[in-house]
Structures are given as structure tokens and as C-alpha cells.
Amino acid sequence: LSLGEAKNLPTYPGPNKMRDCYCTVNLDQEEVFRTKIVEKSLCPFYGEDFYCEIPRTFRHLSFYIFDRDVFRRDSIIGKVAIQKEDLQKYHNRDTWFQLQHVDADSEVQGKVHLELRLSEVITDTGVVCHKLATRVLECQGLPIVNGQCDPYATVTLAGPSRQTKVKKKTNNPHFDEVFYFEVTRPSSYNKKSHFDIEDVDEVDKMEIRVDLWNASNLKFGDEFLGELRLPLKFLRQSSSYEAWYFLQPRDNGNKSLKPDDLGSLRLNVVYTEDHVFSSDYYSPLRDLLLKSADVEPVSASAAHVLGEVCREKQEAAIPLVRLFLHYGRIVPFISAIANAEVKRTQDPNTIFRGNSLTSKCIDETMKLAGMHYLQVTLKPIIDEICQVHKPCEIDPVKLKDGENLENNRENLRQYVDRIFTVITKSGVSCPTVMCDIFFSLRESAAKRFQGDPDVRYTAVSSFIFLRFFAPAILSPNLFQLTPHHPDPQTSRTLTLISKTIQTLGSLSKSKSANFKESYMATFYDYFNEQKYADAVKNFLDLISSSGRRDHKSIEQPILLKEGFMIKRAQGRKRFGMKNFKKRWFRLTNHEFTYQKSKGDHPLCSIPIENILAVERLEEESFKMKNMFQVIQPERRVLYIQANNCVEAKDWIDILTKVSQCNKKRLTVYHPSAYLNGHWLCCKATADNTPGCTPCTGGLPANIQLDIDGDRETERIYSLFNSYMPKLEKMQEACGSKSVYDGPEEEEYSTFIIDDPKETYKTLKLIIEGVGTLEQEHAQYRRDKFKKTKYGSQEHPIGDKSFQTYIRQQSEISAHSI
């Protein structure tokens, strides 16, 4: 998601009229991300990106704009809610959305399980009465309102309503309560009859209504959570009916607000959803891709072909890099495509400057493999720049009142000097995979341009400085160095530092000529000494040398993740309270700790080698969502609650990743807690009973947890499938070239084809592999369509995406017949 900006927000009723606004991203009503606060603006610019894997089903992706209030609860200005099935409409394009009004009646999520039974009863006087039995079984996924959910249901049929018991502290309540209503038919019906009669009578006009409420202690009364209205006429076909339903908002007739009263929000959403089969389905396509590095020429390989047919090279680079990293083939693949690109390059000054498949693949590799390297190198000083706010503006035109140009220059010079020093001294920390790639780039460039002694450096510096360190300094939020986009003053400071570092690293001959602005050229004179060029060359020599040093001896703890979560006391004292407390958690590659607040002394430290398993915890254990458990030796368990489902998944993933090499990792665990003398899951009474469920996180030690090879192959299949017309056109081009061997046709000149025969063979195999997988997907969709029942727990009545799916499948079936 890219959260751009909001505009024309309604003015604040006070004299100032301005607002302090932030935006949240929600899955239904669960907040998973929050932007920084933009103060005193009715057109706030956020410029923040958020990426996440969605770990559960959802109906709406919602964005709320809040106005911060120092004294009271922050108020909601408006929202944008995009239905899951509509996300594809807005895929990867900037769109302005009108903000919609928010009230309790429109905020609905969750589903309810009902059973209805209509039966006839003959009374003592011989009159036939009709009784309706309504059984409210359970609900799922109700919203948590102000940190709690104590739900109950009311059931109404043309008269006073009946009410279920309140279920405390759960958003998945089990009611299983039955209510009987008398539905008396007109006296003319005095004999037993069924409901398949033609006349529309009183029963048909009636409807049963089920409302869900949150029992609140506030003076404003209970909160409405959603409703369901069902006409009884559908019971004419069958006297009993049982199904799941999505709760619906209440139509309160509040249509008076004009849609443009609340302003608008600019968003860019990229949403992909793939169905991933098991590994064996992907073998032919995966093997074809993985041998790309060995194909001669590399332009005839499957991976290179993907780069040729995709509209954006980035689209192809992301899954390719992840797949090759997963199988340990990234270095030979990048060496092969880089070598081919260097051979096509005419001028050593333009080496790796374009947006080619090579440069995008190296960017992506550095982003994945080098994130920890960036954290340990740049984060401390970036944090300081963001907190201290030293004035560093050196453009005389932009100076603020009271600022001194010389002081600002000195502030900026010190920052540049410190960042330059930490970068050039960080060579020993550079990840092995990056060093091996840089070694191959340097060799290719030096061989191609033997007369240019500097090309061995510029080939490497064009990546490590221009495409790695400089962008990370310029936009630290995109590289997870800061949680939010920096404020305008800090952003300007980082821009000036980034420009200078980029020029220092580029080793170009006339440095000052690089700057369009005279004030930058003047400032750069500080760094026109030979020692800076020597330091860059030494650094580049170190990171592009083959044969690596042992990291373990020099490794400092690297901070992987930190933040507030809620943990349950571990009960070290025999009779101590086991209550829940908010703590600041910190994970490095050495230990997992928590403390009262950031910077305090740790209250508890768990060495990474003592983490035996990290697993989700069933909600019923403590009636709390988003909980997970960290299992330690002697069956000691730390129970933790994350702030939302995305954050819980992130913590579980990263904790599993750092501990997956531990020798004593468990193979089984208890999915519920040990409470009141027994395990809730298997009812075993001894607290040291071995687990009852297989662990999920047992991955081989050499595989990165966040890469799933099958999923990346599925992504590549999806891309090939969507660009099938281009693949076929490329095949035509190969045929045309090999047959005529003459001037190529205009429409084919967009593809790089060095060897038409080899490329044709590869294309044939790709098209066959993609066709086979497409058939498997079609069969899977047909099987799913047959087995799926509308009204089931997975597809409740009211599920619009399922209705769309049914329509599409019916059309496909009709077409195939």
C-alpha cells in the first residue's frame, strides 16, 4: 500500500480550523498500520508505504482518517472501505477515494450461525398454530470495541425481542440458545396444511431479525455490532433451515450527508492472491527456471525470457530473486545476466545505469540480504539525525531566520563525515552473497573494458552507493530504518547527505560538475581530498574480494525487531500473580528480551539457543486475540499478545527464523495454555506432558523463513500466464529470425534474442509448463466449486465475492459445455 495524501478535509470547528491528522490501515476493523501525525493541515501528505502478508480472511480493506485530540479520544473524520473483491479494480494505480461518513451502524464485521424451524401445532380447540424455533448457535469474528467484546444477541419477530446471555470477553461467542415464537395463521386454516400452498399469507410478510450487541458499561448504552433480517417466506420450501450469515449494517436512513463533504484520500494498492499447490506440481517449471544460469546464451533462458515479457522488470525480479535465493542459485544467475549486459554495454561510464533485469535483480537481492547490514551500519546515526533536528540547510535562498550558513555547513559536514566513515569501515559486515555478486561484476567489467582502470570500482559503486546506501539515507522508512517518513526538515537534511555520499561513492573525475546547484559544489570542496577516494576504493576492494572472512568472531548483536507487546507473567514465584503487562520487547540475533520501557534494563532475557518453538496460541486460552507462545527448556512458556494479526505473524516468523538452527527444537507443542491444573487442548494434567500437536516451524536451517519456493514459482507462473500473448509473439519472432535470418520485423525488435533456436526451445517448454499448471488450476476451481456450499462457515450468505465466483464458474461451465 502507498498512502499518499488527503485533501479538503472538513475544517475544525474551533478558531484555528486546522487539524492534526493520521491515517490507519485496517483489515475489516482491526488496525494493522498507522501513519505519522501531520499537524495543522487540512491536506496532510503522508507519503508512507506499508507491505504485509494478510494472515487471515477479510471482507474489507479500510482506511480511517483520525483527528488527534489531546484531551479526549481521537475522533474519526471519515473512512475509505474497499471490498476484497474490488481490490483488483484499483491494482497498482494511484486512485483518489471519497471519504465516507462513519457511524456505529455502518461498522459491521463477523458472521452468525442460525437454525430456523417452522412447525405446525394443533391446539386443544383444533386450531392450527405455527411455531417458529430460532436457534442462535454461535458467532465468529465480531469486532473488539475499545479493547473488549462482551456480545449478546436479540431475536425479534413482530413483537418484543428475546435476548441471549451475554458472553464475556470473546469475539467468537458460543450461545446455542433456542427461542420459540408463535405465528398464528388465520382461523380459516383449521386443518393441518403444509407451506407449499399458493396463497401468500401473513407468514410470508413476516421477518425474523437477529441483532448483535456489545454489552457496554458506558452511559451511552450498548454498542450495535450488526444485524440480520430474514423473511419467513423462504421457509415455505423447507420447514427447517440452518446456515452461516454475514452480519449486515443497519439501514438508518442517514443519507443526508453529501459524499464530497469529508474530503478524499489518495491510495495505491497492489494486491495479489495466489493458490499455491504442493511442490511436485511445480517441478517442470521450477527446474526450467533454476537452470537459467547454465543456458548458453543466457538470453535464451526461462528467467531472462520472463524479464523480457514483463511490462516492468521489477515484476519479474522480485519472484526470480526470491526463488534463486531459496535454492542457493542467485550468484551464478546474476553473474550470467550481468556478464551478458556488460558485453552489450558500449561506454564504461554507463555500466549498470539502466533499469535492466540485472540491476533490478541486484537491487532486490541487496534489499533481502542486506537489510540487517543496513540496520547495523546506518540506523544509529539516522536515529540521531531524526531526533536531534540540527539545522543543515546550505542553500542561501532557503535559510530560515536566525540560521547561520557556516554553522549549518559545519553540521552537515559532520553528518556526512560520520556516515561516510561508518560505510567505508563496514566492509567486514557486508553479507557474503552481496560480496560474491560484486566480485563477479568487477571481473566482468574489468575484462570488458581493459583500458579503463576505474571501471572495476564504478561497476560495484553503482550498486552499493547509488542503489543501496544513498536511497536508504534518502528514504529510511522504505528500508525499515525509521517507522515513518521523516518530517520535512529532517527529510531535507537526509537529501543533502544522500547527494554527497552518492557523489563520494561514484569516483567520477570532475566531482563539482556533478552538481547543478552551486551551493552543493561549494560544499563538496570539503571532501575533495585524496583520502576520501582512497577510503572508497579500499572499501570497494574489500566487499568485492572473493574468499570470505569468518563473521562469527567479529559479529555484534544485530537488532532484528522491537516494540511494545503484552505478556503474561511467567510465574517464577510459586504464588506470584500471573497477570498481563505491557512490555518493550527486543530481539537481536543473540537474545530475546523484554523491559518495562525502551532503554530500561531487561527484566528477562532468553538466549536464542533456548527458544525451542514459537507457535500461535488458541484464542480460547485467555479469550485474547493475536497471541503466541515462546517455548523454552523445561516446558517453560512465555505467552505474548501482539497488537494485531499482521504484527503477530511478523514476530512468529522472525523468532522462528532466528531459532530454527537450535539443536533441541521441539517437534510437538500444546496449542492451548496450561490452566487450572490441566492443558486446555488435550486435558492432560501434568504440566510437563509432551505436546499434542506437531510444530509448524520446523524448517531446514539453510532456508530463509520468509521465502517459500513454491509460492514464488506460482507467482512466476501467474506472470507468464498473464503475458501469454507476448510469449507467443516472442515465439513468432524466433521463428521469423531463424527462417529468414534477414532484417527483423519492427514489432519483434522489442525482444533481446541472441539465439533464436535456443530461445524457441525454451519458449516451447515455458508455454507447455504454464499450460499444464493452468489446467491444474482450472480443475482445482471446478472441484472447489462442486464442494463449496453457500451458507457454510467458509462462505456465509451475504458473501459477495462468493456470489461473483459462482457467476464466473457458471459462465465457464456453460462455455466449456
GIQUI-V651425 format. One record per residue. RES is the residue in three letters. PHI is phi as a letter, one per 30 degrees, with the letter a starting at -180 (* if undefined). PSI is psi in whole degrees, 0 to 359 (999 if undefined). Layout:
# GIQUI-V651425
((RES PHI PSI) (RES PHI PSI))
This chain:
# GIQUI-V651425
((LEU * 135) (SER c 117) (LEU c 108) (GLY d 272) (GLU a 164) (ALA c 155) (LYS b 156) (ASN h 43) (LEU d 151) (PRO d 145) (THR d 154) (TYR d 139) (PRO d 343) (GLY d 184) (PRO d 332) (ASN d 325) (LYS i 339) (MET d 163) (ARG b 156) (ASP c 104) (CYS c 149) (TYR b 165) (CYS b 140) (THR c 152) (VAL c 130) (ASN b 141) (LEU c 111) (ASP h 247) (GLN c 14) (GLU c 117) (GLU d 129) (VAL c 350) (PHE a 148) (ARG b 134) (THR d 175) (LYS d 166) (ILE d 128) (VAL c 119) (GLU d 149) (LYS h 60) (SER a 147) (LEU c 357) (CYS b 65) (PRO d 138) (PHE c 124) (TYR c 311) (GLY h 42) (GLU c 143) (ASP c 147) (PHE b 128) (TYR b 134) (CYS a 154) (GLU c 136) (ILE c 113) (PRO d 10) (ARG a 171) (THR d 155) (PHE a 161) (ARG c 322) (HIS b 143) (LEU c 116) (SER c 148) (PHE b 124) (TYR c 135) (ILE c 123) (PHE c 148) (ASP c 120) (ARG d 136) (ASP b 120) (VAL d 325) (PHE c 328) (ARG c 185) (ARG d 142) (ASP e 140) (SER c 146) (ILE d 128) (ILE d 316) (GLY a 176) (LYS b 160) (VAL b 124) (ALA b 119) (ILE c 123) (GLN d 145) (LYS e 317) (GLU d 347) (ASP c 354) (LEU e 325) (GLN d 330) (LYS d 326) (TYR c 13) (HIS e 120) (ASN h 40) (ARG b 142) (ASP d 129) (THR b 137) (TRP c 128) (PHE c 136) (GLN d 136) (LEU d 136) (GLN c 154) (HIS d 144) (VAL c 127) (ASP b 169) (ALA e 329) (ASP d 340) (SER c 349) (GLU c 92) (VAL b 136) (GLN a 165) (GLY j 172) (LYS b 160) (VAL b 145) (HIS c 117) (LEU b 153) (GLU b 129) (LEU c 139) (ARG b 124) (LEU c 122) (SER b 158) (GLU c 138) (VAL b 132) (ILE c 122) (THR d 175) (ASP e 329) (THR d 0) (GLY i 2) (VAL d 138) (VAL d 124) (CYS c 159) (HIS b 130) (LYS c 138) (LEU c 122) (ALA c 123) (THR c 118) (ARG c 117) (VAL c 107) (LEU d 299) (GLU a 169) (CYS b 160) (GLN b 146) (GLY i 30) (LEU d 154) (PRO d 153) (ILE c 119) (VAL c 121) (ASN h 43) (GLY i 2) (GLN b 163) (CYS b 111) (ASP c 80) (PRO d 154) (TYR b 162) (ALA c 145) (THR c 142) (VAL b 128) (THR b 138) (LEU b 99) (ALA h 61) (GLY l 196) (PRO d 148) (SER d 157) (ARG c 153) (GLN b 139) (THR d 172) (LYS d 154) (VAL d 131) (LYS c 116) (LYS d 142) (LYS h 52) (THR a 143) (ASN c 11) (ASN b 65) (PRO d 144) (HIS c 112) (PHE c 303) (ASP h 56) (GLU b 143) (VAL c 138) (PHE b 136) (TYR c 135) (PHE b 138) (GLU d 128) (VAL c 99) (THR d 129) (ARG d 161) (PRO e 151) (SER d 340) (SER d 336) (TYR d 84) (ASN c 11) (LYS b 160) (LYS d 131) (SER b 157) (HIS c 178) (PHE c 21) (ASP c 21) (ILE d 157) (GLU d 326) (ASP d 138) (VAL d 118) (ASP c 193) (GLU d 324) (VAL e 320) (ASP d 333) (LYS d 350) (MET d 155) (GLU b 147) (ILE c 137) (ARG b 131) (VAL c 122) (ASP c 138) (LEU c 136) (TRP b 155) (ASN c 118) (ALA d 116) (SER c 149) (ASN c 0) (LEU d 157) (LYS d 344) (PHE d 356) (GLY j 179) (ASP d 151) (GLU c 136) (PHE d 131) (LEU c 346) (GLY k 163) (GLU b 171) (LEU b 131) (ARG b 123) (LEU b 119) (PRO d 143) (LEU d 349) (LYS d 336) (PHE d 351) (LEU d 358) (ARG d 324) (GLN d 321) (SER b 131) (SER d 350) (SER b 149) (TYR a 134) (GLU b 130) (ALA a 165) (TRP c 145) (TYR b 144) (PHE d 136) (LEU d 148) (GLN c 155) (PRO d 160) (ARG d 131) (ASP d 100) (ASN c 15) (GLY i 17) (ASN d 76) (LYS c 11) (SER d 335) (LEU d 134) (LYS d 144) (PRO d 334) (ASP c 14) (ASP d 336) (LEU c 1) (GLY i 190) (SER b 167) (LEU b 133) (ARG c 126) (LEU b 153) (ASN b 116) (VAL c 126) (VAL c 114) (TYR b 124) (THR b 147) (GLU b 116) (ASP c 145) (HIS c 117) (VAL c 123) (PHE d 179) (SER d 164) (SER e 317) (ASP d 334) (TYR d 330) (TYR c 356) (SER e 307) (PRO e 312) (LEU d 318) (ARG d 315) (ASP d 322) (LEU d 319) (LEU d 316) (LEU d 337) (LYS c 10) (SER e 322) (ALA d 335) (ASP c 355) (VAL d 137) (GLU c 124) (PRO d 162) (VAL d 337) (SER d 345) (ALA c 6) (SER d 160) (ALA d 319) (ALA d 320) (HIS d 321) (VAL e 319) (LEU e 316) (GLY d 327) (GLU d 322) (VAL d 337) (CYS d 143) (ARG d 317) (GLU c 132) (LYS d 329) (GLN e 321) (GLU e 317) (ALA d 322) (ALA d 319) (ILE e 303) (PRO d 327) (LEU d 312) (VAL d 316) (ARG d 320) (LEU d 311) (PHE d 324) (LEU d 317) (HIS e 320) (TYR c 11) (GLY i 29) (ARG c 14) (ILE d 320) (VAL d 309) (PRO d 325) (PHE d 311) (ILE d 323) (SER e 318) (ALA d 313) (ILE d 330) (ALA d 318) (ASN d 317) (ALA d 320) (GLU d 319) (VAL d 321) (LYS d 329) (ARG d 347) (THR d 131) (GLN c 326) (ASP c 123) (PRO d 338) (ASN d 344) (THR c 14) (ILE d 128) (PHE h 31) (ARG c 344) (GLY d 172) (ASN c 65) (SER d 175) (LEU d 322) (THR e 308) (SER d 322) (LYS d 322) (CYS d 320) (ILE d 319) (ASP e 313) (GLU d 320) (THR d 317) (MET d 323) (LYS d 319) (LEU d 313) (ALA d 337) (GLY c 8) (MET d 315) (HIS d 324) (TYR d 316) (LEU d 316) (GLN e 311) (VAL d 332) (THR d 309) (LEU c 332) (LYS e 314) (PRO e 317) (ILE d 326) (ILE d 317) (ASP e 317) (GLU d 316) (ILE d 319) (CYS d 329) (GLN d 322) (VAL d 328) (HIS h 44) (LYS d 139) (PRO d 129) (CYS b 14) (GLU d 125) (ILE c 4) (ASP d 114) (PRO e 328) (VAL d 330) (LYS c 4) (LEU d 138) (LYS d 163) (ASP e 135) (GLY i 355) (GLU d 146) (ASN c 125) (LEU e 317) (GLU d 317) (ASN d 316) (ASN d 317) (ARG e 318) (GLU d 317) (ASN e 313) (LEU d 319) (ARG e 318) (GLN d 317) (TYR d 313) (VAL d 316) (ASP e 315) (ARG d 317) (ILE d 319) (PHE e 317) (THR d 314) (VAL d 325) (ILE d 309) (THR d 343) (LYS c 1) (SER c 8) (GLY e 322) (VAL d 339) (SER c 352) (CYS d 128) (PRO e 144) (THR e 316) (VAL d 323) (MET d 317) (CYS d 319) (ASP d 323) (ILE d 316) (PHE d 324) (PHE d 316) (SER d 323) (LEU d 314) (ARG d 317) (GLU d 315) (SER e 313) (ALA d 316) (ALA d 324) (LYS d 320) (ARG d 318) (PHE c 74) (GLN d 338) (GLY d 352) (ASP c 106) (PRO d 338) (ASP d 348) (VAL d 332) (ARG d 334) (TYR d 315) (THR d 329) (ALA d 324) (VAL d 318) (SER d 333) (SER d 341) (PHE c 304) (ILE d 324) (PHE c 306) (LEU d 327) (ARG c 4) (PHE b 291) (PHE d 313) (ALA d 313) (PRO d 326) (ALA d 325) (ILE d 319) (LEU d 316) (SER b 74) (PRO d 335) (ASN d 331) (LEU d 344) (PHE c 19) (GLN h 29) (LEU d 335) (THR b 152) (PRO d 331) (HIS b 166) (HIS d 130) (PRO d 161) (ASP d 164) (PRO e 318) (GLN d 313) (THR d 321) (SER d 319) (ARG d 318) (THR e 314) (LEU d 326) (THR d 315) (LEU d 320) (ILE d 315) (SER d 316) (LYS e 316) (THR d 315) (ILE d 319) (GLN e 317) (THR d 320) (LEU d 320) (GLY d 342) (SER d 343) (LEU h 30) (SER d 158) (LYS d 305) (SER c 94) (LYS d 312) (SER d 330) (ALA d 344) (ASN d 338) (PHE c 128) (LYS d 328) (GLU d 132) (SER d 326) (TYR d 330) (MET d 320) (ALA d 319) (THR d 315) (PHE d 324) (TYR d 341) (ASP e 332) (TYR e 329) (PHE c 14) (ASN d 34) (GLU c 154) (GLN d 329) (LYS e 329) (TYR d 316) (ALA d 321) (ASP d 318) (ALA d 319) (VAL d 314) (LYS d 318) (ASN d 317) (PHE d 313) (LEU d 323) (ASP e 317) (LEU d 315) (ILE d 350) (SER c 23) (SER c 140) (SER d 154) (GLY i 107) (ARG c 153) (ARG d 164) (ASP d 121) (HIS d 325) (LYS e 321) (SER d 334) (ILE c 2) (GLU d 129) (GLN c 157) (PRO e 132) (ILE c 127) (LEU d 122) (LEU c 322) (LYS a 147) (GLU a 161) (GLY l 166) (PHE d 137) (MET b 173) (ILE c 132) (LYS b 153) (ARG c 134) (ALA e 140) (GLN d 354) (GLY i 51) (ARG d 322) (LYS d 145) (ARG e 319) (PHE c 19) (GLY d 159) (MET d 137) (LYS c 66) (ASN c 179) (PHE c 136) (LYS b 147) (LYS d 130) (ARG b 155) (TRP c 114) (PHE c 146) (ARG b 126) (LEU c 123) (THR c 179) (ASN d 5) (HIS c 322) (GLU a 163) (PHE c 118) (THR b 162) (TYR b 152) (GLN b 170) (LYS d 311) (SER b 169) (LYS e 131) (GLY j 346) (ASP d 170) (HIS d 137) (PRO d 136) (LEU d 335) (CYS a 139) (SER b 125) (ILE c 112) (PRO d 145) (ILE e 322) (GLU d 348) (ASN c 1) (ILE d 112) (LEU c 339) (ALA a 151) (VAL b 117) (GLU b 158) (ARG d 157) (LEU c 134) (GLU d 140) (GLU e 326) (GLU d 340) (SER e 307) (PHE b 12) (LYS h 39) (MET b 140) (LYS d 166) (ASN h 40) (MET c 148) (PHE b 169) (GLN b 140) (VAL c 112) (ILE c 130) (GLN c 175) (PRO e 158) (GLU h 31) (ARG i 20) (ARG d 136) (VAL b 134) (LEU c 119) (TYR c 128) (ILE b 141) (GLN c 122) (ALA d 169) (ASN d 334) (ASN a 176) (CYS d 325) (VAL d 316) (GLU d 321) (ALA e 316) (LYS d 317) (ASP e 313) (TRP d 315) (ILE d 315) (ASP d 311) (ILE d 324) (LEU d 321) (THR d 319) (LYS d 314) (VAL d 339) (SER c 4) (GLN d 347) (CYS d 354) (ASN d 134) (LYS d 328) (LYS c 20) (ARG e 141) (LEU d 155) (THR c 341) (VAL b 155) (TYR a 171) (HIS c 118) (PRO d 345) (SER c 174) (ALA d 166) (TYR c 107) (LEU b 146) (ASN h 40) (GLY i 10) (HIS a 159) (TRP d 128) (LEU d 332) (CYS d 309) (CYS c 1) (LYS i 10) (ALA d 143) (THR c 333) (ALA d 131) (ASP d 346) (ASN c 15) (THR d 133) (PRO e 155) (GLY d 163) (CYS c 0) (THR b 138) (PRO d 142) (CYS d 151) (THR c 340) (GLY c 19) (GLY d 81) (LEU c 150) (PRO e 147) (ALA d 335) (ASN c 5) (ILE c 132) (GLN d 136) (LEU d 325) (ASP d 9) (ILE b 125) (ASP c 110) (GLY e 322) (ASP d 321) (ARG d 321) (GLU d 324) (THR d 321) (GLU d 319) (ARG d 317) (ILE d 319) (TYR e 314) (SER e 319) (LEU d 311) (PHE e 318) (ASN d 318) (SER d 337) (TYR c 25) (MET e 318) (PRO e 323) (LYS d 322) (LEU d 318) (GLU d 323) (LYS d 322) (MET d 323) (GLN d 317) (GLU e 317) (ALA d 319) (CYS d 316) (GLY d 314) (SER d 316) (LYS d 316) (SER d 330) (VAL d 309) (TYR c 329) (ASP h 27) (GLY c 200) (PRO d 133) (GLU d 151) (GLU d 150) (GLU e 314) (GLU d 344) (TYR c 350) (SER d 353) (THR d 343) (PHE c 145) (ILE d 113) (ILE b 102) (ASP d 325) (ASP b 97) (PRO e 322) (LYS d 314) (GLU d 318) (THR d 320) (TYR d 315) (LYS e 314) (THR d 315) (LEU d 320) (LYS d 315) (LEU d 321) (ILE d 311) (ILE d 321) (GLU d 312) (GLY d 318) (VAL d 321) (GLY d 317) (THR d 315) (LEU d 324) (GLU d 321) (GLN d 319) (GLU d 318) (HIS d 317) (ALA d 318) (GLN d 318) (TYR d 316) (ARG d 320) (ARG d 315) (ASP d 318) (LYS d 319) (PHE d 319) (LYS d 319) (LYS d 340) (THR d 136) (LYS c 125) (TYR d 127) (GLY j 358) (SER d 175) (GLN d 322) (GLU d 327) (HIS b 74) (PRO d 158) (ILE d 132) (GLY j 0) (ASP d 100) (LYS d 325) (SER d 326) (PHE d 322) (GLN d 319) (THR d 316) (TYR d 316) (ILE d 317) (ARG d 315) (GLN d 315) (GLN d 322) (SER d 319) (GLU d 318) (ILE d 314) (SER d 314) (ALA d 319) (HIS d 317) (SER d 327) (ILE d 999))
